[in-house]
């Protein structure tokens, strides 16, 4: 496959650190900082980290048209090009997983490894329903209701039930204040994306991190990724959909151990 032509970068991007290249693809309704903030400094101590904010997240304006996983993948690579990073591993969280997979499919000569956390190759019925409800709440503009739905669905049982009432209210306030303006469009994409046809052709070392108390993306979807991508490794972490918050160091260790082994 011949290399794709360079694309002009139009999304807000972040570059940090030095070392081997690592691209970051965030989850729906979040941002680069919202998804990877707890581990960005540690990752930048080992790698040249480049990430983008999807339309309606961070400093990237909302899109007037429906989002596509191809465009997100190509813009991620365009950000790497703009920062002079030629080859890279890609870490994708939740919706970022299909973005990472499509990046490897569309730019196979550039990608050295994949890390897919709490991710999915396509929607199952639960994810279809959750993304539909999420999108409708986000479109309504009711940020408090959106925060309640997000915490109920995303936090694992232990993390949620261990919160005192005052901490829960503070967390709801923070989630409401930081919700991405483009949450509705991004969660619409969650309900539409399907990268199953990409999986068998992937030829890079891949780690699938399964969040075992996840109410959004099921362990069955995680296992489908691991079982279909050739020679993929599966690692489990006992969290809900937010391992970067619930077990930050454990998640970081899984990611860096794999990348240090497979991504020089």
C-alpha positions in Angstrom: 0.0 0.0 0.0 1.4 3.4 -1.0 1.6 6.0 1.7 -1.4 8.4 1.9 -0.7 12.0 1.0 -0.1 14.4 4.0 -3.3 16.1 5.3 -3.4 19.6 6.7 -3.9 19.4 10.5 -7.0 21.2 11.5 -7.7 19.9 15.0 -6.1 21.3 18.2 -3.1 19.2 19.2 -0.7 18.7 22.0 2.9 17.6 21.9 4.9 16.6 25.0 8.1 14.8 25.9 10.8 13.1 23.9 11.7 9.6 22.7 9.7 7.1 20.5 6.5 8.5 19.1 3.2 7.8 20.8 -0.1 9.1 19.5 -3.1 9.3 21.9 -6.8 9.0 20.8 -9.3 10.1 23.5 -12.8 8.8 24.3 -16.1 10.3 23.3 -17.4 13.3 25.3 -13.9 13.9 26.7 -10.7 15.4 25.4 -7.0 14.6 25.3 -6.5 16.1 28.8 -9.8 14.6 30.1 -8.8 11.0 29.0 -5.0 11.0 29.5 -4.4 13.9 31.9 -3.6 11.6 34.9 -0.8 9.9 33.0 0.3 12.5 30.4 3.4 13.6 32.4 4.5 10.0 33.0 4.0 9.1 29.3 5.9 12.3 28.2 8.9 11.2 30.4 9.3 8.2 28.1 7.8 9.1 24.7 7.2 11.9 22.3 3.4 12.2 22.9 1.2 13.7 20.3 -2.6 13.9 20.7 -5.6 15.7 19.2 -8.9 17.0 20.5 -11.9 15.8 18.4 -14.3 18.4 17.1 -16.2 19.9 20.0 -13.4 19.0 22.5 -10.7 21.1 23.9 -9.9 24.0 21.5 -11.2 22.2 18.4 -14.5 23.8 17.2 -17.6 21.6 16.8 -18.2 20.1 13.4 -21.1 21.1 11.3 -21.2 17.6 9.8 -21.3 14.1 11.2 -17.9 12.8 12.5 -16.1 9.9 10.8 -13.5 7.5 12.3 -11.5 7.9 9.1 -11.3 11.7 9.5 -10.3 11.3 13.2 -7.6 8.8 12.3 -6.2 11.0 9.5 -6.2 14.1 11.7 -4.3 12.2 14.3 -1.6 11.3 11.8 -1.7 14.9 10.4 -0.9 16.1 14.0 2.1 13.7 14.1 3.3 15.0 10.7 3.0 18.6 11.9 5.2 17.7 14.9 7.8 15.8 12.9 6.9 12.3 14.3 7.3 9.8 11.5 6.6 6.4 13.2 4.6 5.9 16.4 2.6 3.6 18.6 -1.1 4.5 19.1 -3.0 4.4 22.3 -6.7 4.5 21.9 -9.2 4.7 24.8 -12.9 3.8 24.2 -13.9 5.5 20.9 -10.2 6.1 20.6 -9.7 2.4 20.1 -11.5 2.3 16.7 -9.6 5.5 15.8 -6.3 3.8 16.6 -7.3 0.7 14.7 -8.3 2.8 11.6 -5.0 4.7 11.9 -3.1 1.4 11.6 -5.3 0.3 8.7 -4.9 3.6 6.8 -1.3 4.3 7.7 0.3 0.8 8.2 3.8 1.9 7.4 3.7 4.4 10.2 2.3 2.4 13.2 4.5 0.3 15.4 2.1 -0.9 18.1 -1.4 -0.5 19.4 -2.8 -0.2 22.9 -6.6 -0.4 23.1 -8.3 0.3 26.5 -12.0 -0.2 27.4 -12.6 -0.3 23.6 -14.8 -2.0 21.0 -14.8 -3.0 17.3 -18.5 -2.2 16.9 -21.6 -1.5 19.1 -23.5 -4.2 20.8 -27.0 -3.6 22.0 -25.9 -2.1 25.4 -23.5 0.3 23.8 -26.0 1.3 21.1 -28.6 2.2 23.8 -26.1 3.9 26.0 -24.6 6.0 23.2 -28.1 7.0 22.0 -29.2 8.1 25.5 -25.9 9.9 26.1 -26.2 11.8 22.8 -29.7 12.9 23.5 -28.9 14.2 26.9 -25.9 16.0 25.6 -27.9 17.6 22.8 -30.5 18.8 25.4 -27.8 21.0 27.0 -28.6 19.7 30.5 -25.1 19.3 31.8 -26.1 18.2 35.3 -28.2 15.3 33.9 -25.4 14.5 31.5 -22.9 14.3 34.4 -25.2 12.0 36.4 -25.6 9.7 33.5 -21.8 9.6 32.8 -20.9 8.9 36.3 -23.6 6.2 36.7 -22.4 4.4 33.5 -18.6 5.1 33.6 -17.5 4.6 37.1 -16.9 1.1 38.4 -19.0 -0.2 41.4 -16.2 0.1 43.9 -15.2 3.6 42.9 -18.7 4.9 42.8 -20.0 3.4 46.0 -16.9 4.4 48.0 -17.6 8.1 47.3 -19.0 10.1 50.3 -22.0 12.2 49.3 -20.1 15.5 49.3 -17.4 14.0 47.0 -20.0 12.7 44.7 -21.6 16.1 44.4 -18.2 17.8 43.8 -17.4 15.2 41.1 -20.7 15.7 39.4 -20.0 19.4 39.3 -16.6 18.9 37.8 -18.0 16.5 35.1 -20.8 18.9 34.2 -18.4 21.8 33.9 -15.9 19.9 31.7 -18.2 18.0 29.4 -17.2 18.4 25.8 -19.4 20.7 23.7 -19.3 18.1 20.9 -20.4 15.2 23.2 -23.5 14.6 21.1 -21.7 14.2 17.8 -19.0 12.1 19.4 -21.4 9.7 21.0 -23.4 9.5 17.8 -20.2 8.1 16.2 -19.8 5.5 19.0 -23.2 4.1 17.9 -22.2 4.0 14.2 -18.5 3.0 14.0 -17.6 -0.6 12.9 -14.0 -1.6 12.4 -14.5 -5.4 12.5 -13.2 -5.7 8.9 -9.9 -4.0 9.9 -9.0 -6.4 12.7 -7.7 -9.5 11.0 -5.4 -7.5 8.8 -3.6 -5.7 11.6 0.1 -6.6 11.7 1.5 -4.7 14.7 1.9 -5.8 18.3 -1.4 -5.1 20.1 -2.4 -4.9 23.8 -6.1 -5.0 24.6 -6.8 -3.7 28.2 -10.2 -5.1 29.4 -11.9 -3.1 32.1 -13.8 -5.9 33.9 -16.5 -3.8 35.7 -17.4 -1.8 32.6 -21.0 -0.8 32.0 -20.4 0.9 28.7 -18.1 -1.3 26.7 -18.5 -5.0 27.7 -15.8 -7.5 28.3 -17.3 -9.4 25.4 -16.4 -6.5 23.1 -12.9 -6.3 24.6 -12.3 -10.0 24.1 -13.6 -9.8 20.5 -10.8 -7.4 19.8 -8.2 -9.6 21.5 -9.4 -12.8 19.8 -9.6 -11.3 16.2 -6.5 -9.1 16.1 -3.6 -11.5 15.2 -1.4 -12.3 18.3 -3.0 -9.6 20.4 -2.4 -9.7 24.1 -5.3 -9.3 26.6 -4.8 -7.8 30.0 -7.6 -7.3 32.6 -7.9 -4.5 35.1 -10.6 -4.4 37.8 -12.2 -1.1 37.1 -15.2 0.5 35.4 -14.8 2.5 32.2 -12.3 4.9 33.7 -9.1 3.1 34.6 -7.1 6.3 34.4 -9.1 7.5 37.4 -9.8 4.3 39.3 -6.4 2.6 39.0 -4.1 5.1 37.5 -0.7 3.5 38.3 -1.9 0.0 37.4 -3.2 1.1 34.0 0.0 3.2 33.3 2.2 0.2 34.2 0.3 -2.1 31.7 0.7 0.5 28.9 4.3 1.3 29.5 5.5 -2.3 30.1 3.9 -3.3 26.7 5.2 -0.3 24.8 8.7 -0.6 26.2 8.8 -4.2 25.0 7.3 -3.7 21.6 7.9 -0.1 20.6 11.5 1.0 20.4 
